[in-house]
Amino acid sequence: MNPLTSCRAIAGALVLIAVALAHAADTYHVVHAYPHDQRAFTQGLVYVDGHLYESTGIEGQSSLREEDLETGRILRMQMVPDKYFAEGLTDWKNTLIQLTWQSHIAFVYDLDTFHLRRTFSYTGEGWGLTHDAKSLILSDGTATLRFFDPETFKEVRRITVKDSGKPVTQLNELEYIHGEIYANIWHSDRIARISPATGRVLGWIDLKGLMPRDQLSNDEAVLNGIAYDAAHDRLFVTGKLWPKVFEIAVIPGKAKLVPVRHNR
Protein backbone atom coordinates (compact mmCIF):
# COMPACT_ATOMS: atom_id res chain seq x y z
CA MET A 1 0.00 0.00 0.00
CA ASN A 2 1.44 3.33 -0.93
CA PRO A 3 1.55 6.16 1.67
CA LEU A 4 -1.35 8.06 0.04
CA THR A 5 -3.63 5.01 0.14
CA SER A 6 -2.61 4.36 3.75
CA CYS A 7 -3.53 7.89 4.80
CA ARG A 8 -6.93 7.61 3.17
CA ALA A 9 -7.62 4.34 4.94
CA ILE A 10 -6.72 5.88 8.30
CA ALA A 11 -8.94 8.90 7.61
CA GLY A 12 -11.83 6.59 6.74
CA ALA A 13 -11.37 4.70 10.00
CA LEU A 14 -11.37 7.96 11.93
CA VAL A 15 -14.70 8.90 10.34
CA LEU A 16 -16.23 5.68 11.62
CA ILE A 17 -15.11 6.21 15.21
CA ALA A 18 -15.58 9.99 15.49
CA VAL A 19 -17.92 10.87 18.36
CA ALA A 20 -19.11 13.94 20.23
CA LEU A 21 -20.52 14.62 23.66
CA ALA A 22 -24.27 15.24 23.87
CA HIS A 23 -26.38 15.75 26.97
CA ALA A 24 -29.52 13.75 27.64
CA ALA A 25 -32.57 15.54 29.04
CA ASP A 26 -32.50 16.34 32.74
CA THR A 27 -34.66 14.14 34.95
CA TYR A 28 -36.09 14.68 38.42
CA HIS A 29 -36.37 13.51 41.98
CA VAL A 30 -39.58 14.12 43.96
CA VAL A 31 -38.72 15.97 47.16
CA HIS A 32 -42.29 16.23 48.42
CA ALA A 33 -45.88 15.90 47.17
CA TYR A 34 -48.56 18.32 48.37
CA PRO A 35 -52.35 18.03 47.97
CA HIS A 36 -53.98 20.00 45.15
CA ASP A 37 -57.60 20.64 44.17
CA GLN A 38 -58.23 18.09 41.42
CA ARG A 39 -61.04 20.26 40.04
CA ALA A 40 -58.59 23.07 39.28
CA PHE A 41 -57.85 23.43 35.56
CA THR A 42 -54.40 24.87 36.22
CA GLN A 43 -53.28 27.58 33.80
CA GLY A 44 -50.78 29.55 35.86
CA LEU A 45 -48.86 29.00 39.09
CA VAL A 46 -46.59 31.31 41.08
CA TYR A 47 -44.98 31.26 44.51
CA VAL A 48 -44.56 34.67 46.16
CA ASP A 49 -43.26 35.35 49.68
CA GLY A 50 -44.38 32.02 51.09
CA HIS A 51 -47.72 31.95 49.29
CA LEU A 52 -48.87 29.83 46.34
CA TYR A 53 -51.11 31.55 43.79
CA GLU A 54 -52.94 29.83 40.96
CA SER A 55 -54.96 30.80 37.90
CA THR A 56 -57.55 28.25 36.76
CA GLY A 57 -59.33 28.13 33.42
CA ILE A 58 -62.57 27.12 31.65
CA GLU A 59 -65.37 29.61 30.97
CA GLY A 60 -67.63 29.86 34.01
CA GLN A 61 -65.03 28.20 36.25
CA SER A 62 -61.99 30.48 35.90
CA SER A 63 -60.53 31.82 39.11
CA LEU A 64 -57.61 33.42 40.90
CA ARG A 65 -56.62 31.59 44.09
CA GLU A 66 -54.29 31.78 47.03
CA GLU A 67 -53.58 28.33 48.45
CA ASP A 68 -51.85 26.81 51.44
CA LEU A 69 -49.06 24.70 49.97
CA GLU A 70 -48.91 22.20 52.81
CA THR A 71 -52.62 21.35 52.91
CA GLY A 72 -53.89 22.42 49.49
CA ARG A 73 -56.58 24.48 51.22
CA ILE A 74 -57.91 27.46 49.27
CA LEU A 75 -57.33 30.56 51.39
CA ARG A 76 -58.80 33.09 48.98
CA MET A 77 -60.55 32.81 45.64
CA GLN A 78 -61.66 35.46 43.17
CA MET A 79 -63.91 34.16 40.41
CA VAL A 80 -63.31 35.55 36.92
CA PRO A 81 -66.42 36.69 34.94
CA ASP A 82 -68.03 33.73 33.17
CA LYS A 83 -67.24 34.92 29.65
CA TYR A 84 -63.48 34.68 30.22
CA PHE A 85 -61.19 31.65 30.06
CA ALA A 86 -58.36 32.55 32.44
CA GLU A 87 -54.80 31.58 31.53
CA GLY A 88 -51.24 32.40 32.67
CA LEU A 89 -50.36 34.19 35.90
CA THR A 90 -47.38 36.11 37.25
CA ASP A 91 -46.56 38.61 39.94
CA TRP A 92 -45.15 42.07 39.43
CA LYS A 93 -44.21 44.17 42.44
CA ASN A 94 -47.36 44.14 44.60
CA THR A 95 -49.73 42.89 41.91
CA LEU A 96 -50.81 39.66 40.23
CA ILE A 97 -51.35 39.69 36.47
CA GLN A 98 -53.69 37.13 34.91
CA LEU A 99 -54.12 36.48 31.18
CA THR A 100 -57.20 35.31 29.29
CA TRP A 101 -57.09 32.87 26.41
CA GLN A 102 -58.87 34.50 23.45
CA SER A 103 -60.37 37.68 24.92
CA HIS A 104 -57.19 39.78 24.47
CA ILE A 105 -57.45 41.14 28.00
CA ALA A 106 -55.40 40.74 31.18
CA PHE A 107 -56.43 41.51 34.74
CA VAL A 108 -54.15 43.27 37.21
CA TYR A 109 -55.02 42.50 40.84
CA ASP A 110 -53.75 43.84 44.13
CA LEU A 111 -51.59 41.06 45.56
CA ASP A 112 -52.85 41.47 49.12
CA THR A 113 -56.58 41.96 48.51
CA PHE A 114 -57.28 40.51 45.01
CA HIS A 115 -58.96 43.84 44.24
CA LEU A 116 -58.98 44.46 40.49
CA ARG A 117 -56.78 47.48 39.85
CA ARG A 118 -56.93 47.69 36.07
CA THR A 119 -56.95 45.74 32.83
CA PHE A 120 -54.82 45.88 29.71
CA SER A 121 -55.22 44.49 26.22
CA TYR A 122 -52.89 42.58 23.90
CA THR A 123 -53.15 40.99 20.49
CA GLY A 124 -53.24 37.24 19.90
CA GLU A 125 -53.93 34.52 22.40
CA GLY A 126 -52.71 34.44 25.99
CA TRP A 127 -51.28 31.16 27.33
CA GLY A 128 -48.43 31.51 29.83
CA LEU A 129 -46.97 34.49 31.66
CA THR A 130 -43.85 35.20 33.69
CA HIS A 131 -41.37 38.06 34.12
CA ASP A 132 -37.69 38.88 34.33
CA ALA A 133 -36.27 41.95 36.07
CA LYS A 134 -37.83 44.41 33.65
CA SER A 135 -40.37 42.73 31.35
CA LEU A 136 -43.46 40.57 31.34
CA ILE A 137 -42.99 37.50 29.13
CA LEU A 138 -46.02 36.01 27.36
CA SER A 139 -46.54 32.77 25.43
CA ASP A 140 -49.38 32.25 22.97
CA GLY A 141 -49.08 28.60 21.95
CA THR A 142 -46.70 29.31 19.08
CA ALA A 143 -42.90 29.30 19.08
CA THR A 144 -42.90 33.03 19.87
CA LEU A 145 -42.37 34.60 23.28
CA ARG A 146 -43.27 38.29 23.57
CA PHE A 147 -41.83 40.77 26.07
CA PHE A 148 -43.99 43.63 27.44
CA ASP A 149 -43.27 46.71 29.49
CA PRO A 150 -45.07 45.98 32.81
CA GLU A 151 -46.03 49.62 33.32
CA THR A 152 -47.34 50.51 29.86
CA PHE A 153 -48.08 46.95 28.64
CA LYS A 154 -46.54 47.76 25.27
CA GLU A 155 -44.64 45.04 23.45
CA VAL A 156 -40.90 45.75 23.47
CA ARG A 157 -39.46 42.71 21.72
CA ARG A 158 -40.00 39.06 20.85
CA ILE A 159 -37.98 35.90 20.36
CA THR A 160 -38.57 32.65 18.47
CA VAL A 161 -37.86 29.54 20.52
CA LYS A 162 -35.81 26.94 18.64
CA ASP A 163 -34.12 23.66 19.44
CA SER A 164 -31.30 22.71 17.07
CA GLY A 165 -32.65 25.32 14.66
CA LYS A 166 -36.23 24.02 14.65
CA PRO A 167 -39.10 26.07 16.14
CA VAL A 168 -40.62 24.72 19.35
CA THR A 169 -44.38 25.34 19.39
CA GLN A 170 -47.11 24.78 22.00
CA LEU A 171 -45.23 26.87 24.57
CA ASN A 172 -47.56 27.13 27.53
CA GLU A 173 -47.10 27.95 31.23
CA LEU A 174 -43.89 29.87 31.99
CA GLU A 175 -41.55 30.58 34.88
CA TYR A 176 -38.33 32.61 35.02
CA ILE A 177 -35.63 30.73 36.97
CA HIS A 178 -31.90 31.45 37.29
CA GLY A 179 -31.90 33.70 34.21
CA GLU A 180 -33.74 31.18 32.03
CA ILE A 181 -37.34 30.82 30.91
CA TYR A 182 -38.89 27.47 31.81
CA ALA A 183 -41.83 26.52 29.58
CA ASN A 184 -44.32 23.67 29.66
CA ILE A 185 -44.94 22.18 26.24
CA TRP A 186 -48.68 21.53 25.98
CA HIS A 187 -49.68 17.86 25.92
CA SER A 188 -46.14 16.75 26.75
CA ASP A 189 -44.23 15.71 29.87
CA ARG A 190 -41.31 18.02 29.14
CA ILE A 191 -40.22 21.48 30.23
CA ALA A 192 -37.96 23.51 27.96
CA ARG A 193 -35.22 25.72 29.40
CA ILE A 194 -34.94 28.73 27.12
CA SER A 195 -32.44 31.56 26.69
CA PRO A 196 -34.36 34.84 27.05
CA ALA A 197 -31.77 36.58 24.86
CA THR A 198 -31.81 34.30 21.83
CA GLY A 199 -34.74 31.89 22.21
CA ARG A 200 -32.41 28.90 21.98
CA VAL A 201 -33.46 25.85 23.99
CA LEU A 202 -30.67 25.30 26.52
CA GLY A 203 -31.97 21.96 27.73
CA TRP A 204 -34.99 19.85 28.60
CA ILE A 205 -36.44 18.47 31.82
CA ASP A 206 -38.23 15.16 31.30
CA LEU A 207 -41.04 14.68 33.84
CA LYS A 208 -42.39 11.44 32.40
CA GLY A 209 -44.04 9.32 35.08
CA LEU A 210 -44.43 12.15 37.59
CA MET A 211 -48.20 11.72 37.71
CA PRO A 212 -49.49 8.24 36.71
CA ARG A 213 -52.18 8.44 34.02
CA ASP A 214 -54.49 6.12 35.96
CA GLN A 215 -54.78 8.80 38.66
CA LEU A 216 -55.99 11.45 36.20
CA SER A 217 -59.53 12.24 35.18
CA ASN A 218 -59.25 12.89 31.42
CA ASP A 219 -56.90 13.47 28.50
CA GLU A 220 -56.63 17.21 29.22
CA ALA A 221 -55.17 16.55 32.67
CA VAL A 222 -51.69 17.39 31.41
CA LEU A 223 -48.56 18.87 32.96
CA ASN A 224 -49.07 22.63 33.26
CA GLY A 225 -47.81 24.62 36.20
CA ILE A 226 -44.34 25.78 37.24
CA ALA A 227 -43.61 27.83 40.35
CA TYR A 228 -40.28 28.76 41.92
CA ASP A 229 -39.51 29.66 45.52
CA ALA A 230 -36.49 31.91 45.04
CA ALA A 231 -35.87 32.34 48.77
CA HIS A 232 -35.36 28.61 49.33
CA ASP A 233 -34.48 27.47 45.79
CA ARG A 234 -37.49 25.16 45.51
CA LEU A 235 -39.17 24.16 42.25
CA PHE A 236 -42.86 23.19 42.16
CA VAL A 237 -44.78 21.62 39.28
CA THR A 238 -48.35 20.45 38.79
CA GLY A 239 -50.88 19.93 36.03
CA LYS A 240 -54.44 20.60 34.98
CA LEU A 241 -56.83 18.59 37.17
CA TRP A 242 -53.94 17.01 39.09
CA PRO A 243 -54.48 15.93 42.71
CA LYS A 244 -50.93 16.91 43.71
CA VAL A 245 -48.34 19.68 43.50
CA PHE A 246 -44.82 18.25 43.42
CA GLU A 247 -41.66 19.80 44.75
CA ILE A 248 -38.90 18.38 42.59
CA ALA A 249 -35.12 18.48 42.37
CA VAL A 250 -33.73 18.48 38.84
CA ILE A 251 -31.12 15.81 38.10
CA PRO A 252 -28.76 16.91 35.31
CA GLY A 253 -28.71 14.63 32.29
CA LYS A 254 -25.54 12.67 31.77
CA ALA A 255 -23.33 13.33 28.79
CA LYS A 256 -23.30 10.55 26.25
CA LEU A 257 -21.28 9.77 23.15
CA VAL A 258 -23.01 10.10 19.81
CA PRO A 259 -21.60 9.39 16.34
CA VAL A 260 -20.60 12.39 14.26
CA ARG A 261 -20.61 12.24 10.48
CA HIS A 262 -17.99 14.17 8.56
CA ASN A 263 -17.78 14.76 4.84
CA ARG A 264 -14.68 13.16 3.40
C-alpha positions as CSV (number, residue, x, y, z in Angstrom):
1,M,0.0,0.0,0.0
2,N,1.4,3.3,-0.9
3,P,1.6,6.2,1.7
4,L,-1.3,8.1,0.0
5,T,-3.6,5.0,0.1
6,S,-2.6,4.4,3.7
7,C,-3.5,7.9,4.8
8,R,-6.9,7.6,3.2
9,A,-7.6,4.3,4.9
10,I,-6.7,5.9,8.3
11,A,-8.9,8.9,7.6
12,G,-11.8,6.6,6.7
13,A,-11.4,4.7,10.0
14,L,-11.4,8.0,11.9
15,V,-14.7,8.9,10.3
16,L,-16.2,5.7,11.6
17,I,-15.1,6.2,15.2
18,A,-15.6,10.0,15.5
19,V,-17.9,10.9,18.4
20,A,-19.1,13.9,20.2
21,L,-20.5,14.6,23.7
22,A,-24.3,15.2,23.9
23,H,-26.4,15.7,27.0
24,A,-29.5,13.8,27.6
25,A,-32.6,15.5,29.0
26,D,-32.5,16.3,32.7
27,T,-34.7,14.1,34.9
28,Y,-36.1,14.7,38.4
29,H,-36.4,13.5,42.0
30,V,-39.6,14.1,44.0
31,V,-38.7,16.0,47.2
32,H,-42.3,16.2,48.4
33,A,-45.9,15.9,47.2
34,Y,-48.6,18.3,48.4
35,P,-52.3,18.0,48.0
36,H,-54.0,20.0,45.2
37,D,-57.6,20.6,44.2
38,Q,-58.2,18.1,41.4
39,R,-61.0,20.3,40.0
40,A,-58.6,23.1,39.3
41,F,-57.9,23.4,35.6
42,T,-54.4,24.9,36.2
43,Q,-53.3,27.6,33.8
44,G,-50.8,29.6,35.9
45,L,-48.9,29.0,39.1
46,V,-46.6,31.3,41.1
47,Y,-45.0,31.3,44.5
48,V,-44.6,34.7,46.2
49,D,-43.3,35.4,49.7
50,G,-44.4,32.0,51.1
51,H,-47.7,31.9,49.3
52,L,-48.9,29.8,46.3
53,Y,-51.1,31.5,43.8
54,E,-52.9,29.8,41.0
55,S,-55.0,30.8,37.9
56,T,-57.5,28.2,36.8
57,G,-59.3,28.1,33.4
58,I,-62.6,27.1,31.7
59,E,-65.4,29.6,31.0
60,G,-67.6,29.9,34.0
61,Q,-65.0,28.2,36.3
62,S,-62.0,30.5,35.9
63,S,-60.5,31.8,39.1
64,L,-57.6,33.4,40.9
65,R,-56.6,31.6,44.1
66,E,-54.3,31.8,47.0
67,E,-53.6,28.3,48.5
68,D,-51.8,26.8,51.4
69,L,-49.1,24.7,50.0
70,E,-48.9,22.2,52.8
71,T,-52.6,21.3,52.9
72,G,-53.9,22.4,49.5
73,R,-56.6,24.5,51.2
74,I,-57.9,27.5,49.3
75,L,-57.3,30.6,51.4
76,R,-58.8,33.1,49.0
77,M,-60.6,32.8,45.6
78,Q,-61.7,35.5,43.2
79,M,-63.9,34.2,40.4
80,V,-63.3,35.5,36.9
81,P,-66.4,36.7,34.9
82,D,-68.0,33.7,33.2
83,K,-67.2,34.9,29.6
84,Y,-63.5,34.7,30.2
85,F,-61.2,31.7,30.1
86,A,-58.4,32.5,32.4
87,E,-54.8,31.6,31.5
88,G,-51.2,32.4,32.7
89,L,-50.4,34.2,35.9
90,T,-47.4,36.1,37.2
91,D,-46.6,38.6,39.9
92,W,-45.2,42.1,39.4
93,K,-44.2,44.2,42.4
94,N,-47.4,44.1,44.6
95,T,-49.7,42.9,41.9
96,L,-50.8,39.7,40.2
97,I,-51.4,39.7,36.5
98,Q,-53.7,37.1,34.9
99,L,-54.1,36.5,31.2
100,T,-57.2,35.3,29.3
101,W,-57.1,32.9,26.4
102,Q,-58.9,34.5,23.4
103,S,-60.4,37.7,24.9
104,H,-57.2,39.8,24.5
105,I,-57.5,41.1,28.0
106,A,-55.4,40.7,31.2
107,F,-56.4,41.5,34.7
108,V,-54.1,43.3,37.2
109,Y,-55.0,42.5,40.8
110,D,-53.8,43.8,44.1
111,L,-51.6,41.1,45.6
112,D,-52.9,41.5,49.1
113,T,-56.6,42.0,48.5
114,F,-57.3,40.5,45.0
115,H,-59.0,43.8,44.2
116,L,-59.0,44.5,40.5
117,R,-56.8,47.5,39.9
118,R,-56.9,47.7,36.1
119,T,-56.9,45.7,32.8
120,F,-54.8,45.9,29.7
121,S,-55.2,44.5,26.2
122,Y,-52.9,42.6,23.9
123,T,-53.1,41.0,20.5
124,G,-53.2,37.2,19.9
125,E,-53.9,34.5,22.4
126,G,-52.7,34.4,26.0
127,W,-51.3,31.2,27.3
128,G,-48.4,31.5,29.8
129,L,-47.0,34.5,31.7
130,T,-43.8,35.2,33.7
131,H,-41.4,38.1,34.1
132,D,-37.7,38.9,34.3
133,A,-36.3,42.0,36.1
134,K,-37.8,44.4,33.6
135,S,-40.4,42.7,31.3
136,L,-43.5,40.6,31.3
137,I,-43.0,37.5,29.1
138,L,-46.0,36.0,27.4
139,S,-46.5,32.8,25.4
140,D,-49.4,32.3,23.0
141,G,-49.1,28.6,21.9
142,T,-46.7,29.3,19.1
143,A,-42.9,29.3,19.1
144,T,-42.9,33.0,19.9
145,L,-42.4,34.6,23.3
146,R,-43.3,38.3,23.6
147,F,-41.8,40.8,26.1
148,F,-44.0,43.6,27.4
149,D,-43.3,46.7,29.5
150,P,-45.1,46.0,32.8
151,E,-46.0,49.6,33.3
152,T,-47.3,50.5,29.9
153,F,-48.1,47.0,28.6
154,K,-46.5,47.8,25.3
155,E,-44.6,45.0,23.5
156,V,-40.9,45.8,23.5
157,R,-39.5,42.7,21.7
158,R,-40.0,39.1,20.8
159,I,-38.0,35.9,20.4
160,T,-38.6,32.7,18.5
161,V,-37.9,29.5,20.5
162,K,-35.8,26.9,18.6
163,D,-34.1,23.7,19.4
164,S,-31.3,22.7,17.1
165,G,-32.6,25.3,14.7
166,K,-36.2,24.0,14.6
167,P,-39.1,26.1,16.1
168,V,-40.6,24.7,19.3
169,T,-44.4,25.3,19.4
170,Q,-47.1,24.8,22.0
171,L,-45.2,26.9,24.6
172,N,-47.6,27.1,27.5
173,E,-47.1,27.9,31.2
174,L,-43.9,29.9,32.0
175,E,-41.5,30.6,34.9
176,Y,-38.3,32.6,35.0
177,I,-35.6,30.7,37.0
178,H,-31.9,31.5,37.3
179,G,-31.9,33.7,34.2
180,E,-33.7,31.2,32.0
181,I,-37.3,30.8,30.9
182,Y,-38.9,27.5,31.8
183,A,-41.8,26.5,29.6
184,N,-44.3,23.7,29.7
185,I,-44.9,22.2,26.2
186,W,-48.7,21.5,26.0
187,H,-49.7,17.9,25.9
188,S,-46.1,16.8,26.8
189,D,-44.2,15.7,29.9
190,R,-41.3,18.0,29.1
191,I,-40.2,21.5,30.2
192,A,-38.0,23.5,28.0
193,R,-35.2,25.7,29.4
194,I,-34.9,28.7,27.1
195,S,-32.4,31.6,26.7
196,P,-34.4,34.8,27.0
197,A,-31.8,36.6,24.9
198,T,-31.8,34.3,21.8
199,G,-34.7,31.9,22.2
200,R,-32.4,28.9,22.0
201,V,-33.5,25.9,24.0
202,L,-30.7,25.3,26.5
203,G,-32.0,22.0,27.7
204,W,-35.0,19.9,28.6
205,I,-36.4,18.5,31.8
206,D,-38.2,15.2,31.3
207,L,-41.0,14.7,33.8
208,K,-42.4,11.4,32.4
209,G,-44.0,9.3,35.1
210,L,-44.4,12.1,37.6
211,M,-48.2,11.7,37.7
212,P,-49.5,8.2,36.7
213,R,-52.2,8.4,34.0
214,D,-54.5,6.1,36.0
215,Q,-54.8,8.8,38.7
216,L,-56.0,11.5,36.2
217,S,-59.5,12.2,35.2
218,N,-59.2,12.9,31.4
219,D,-56.9,13.5,28.5
220,E,-56.6,17.2,29.2
221,A,-55.2,16.6,32.7
222,V,-51.7,17.4,31.4
223,L,-48.6,18.9,33.0
224,N,-49.1,22.6,33.3
225,G,-47.8,24.6,36.2
226,I,-44.3,25.8,37.2
227,A,-43.6,27.8,40.4
228,Y,-40.3,28.8,41.9
229,D,-39.5,29.7,45.5
230,A,-36.5,31.9,45.0
231,A,-35.9,32.3,48.8
232,H,-35.4,28.6,49.3
233,D,-34.5,27.5,45.8
234,R,-37.5,25.2,45.5
235,L,-39.2,24.2,42.3
236,F,-42.9,23.2,42.2
237,V,-44.8,21.6,39.3
238,T,-48.3,20.4,38.8
239,G,-50.9,19.9,36.0
240,K,-54.4,20.6,35.0
241,L,-56.8,18.6,37.2
242,W,-53.9,17.0,39.1
243,P,-54.5,15.9,42.7
244,K,-50.9,16.9,43.7
245,V,-48.3,19.7,43.5
246,F,-44.8,18.3,43.4
247,E,-41.7,19.8,44.7
248,I,-38.9,18.4,42.6
249,A,-35.1,18.5,42.4
250,V,-33.7,18.5,38.8
251,I,-31.1,15.8,38.1
252,P,-28.8,16.9,35.3
253,G,-28.7,14.6,32.3
254,K,-25.5,12.7,31.8
255,A,-23.3,13.3,28.8
256,K,-23.3,10.6,26.2
257,L,-21.3,9.8,23.2
258,V,-23.0,10.1,19.8
259,P,-21.6,9.4,16.3
260,V,-20.6,12.4,14.3
261,R,-20.6,12.2,10.5
262,H,-18.0,14.2,8.6
263,N,-17.8,14.8,4.8
264,R,-14.7,13.2,3.4
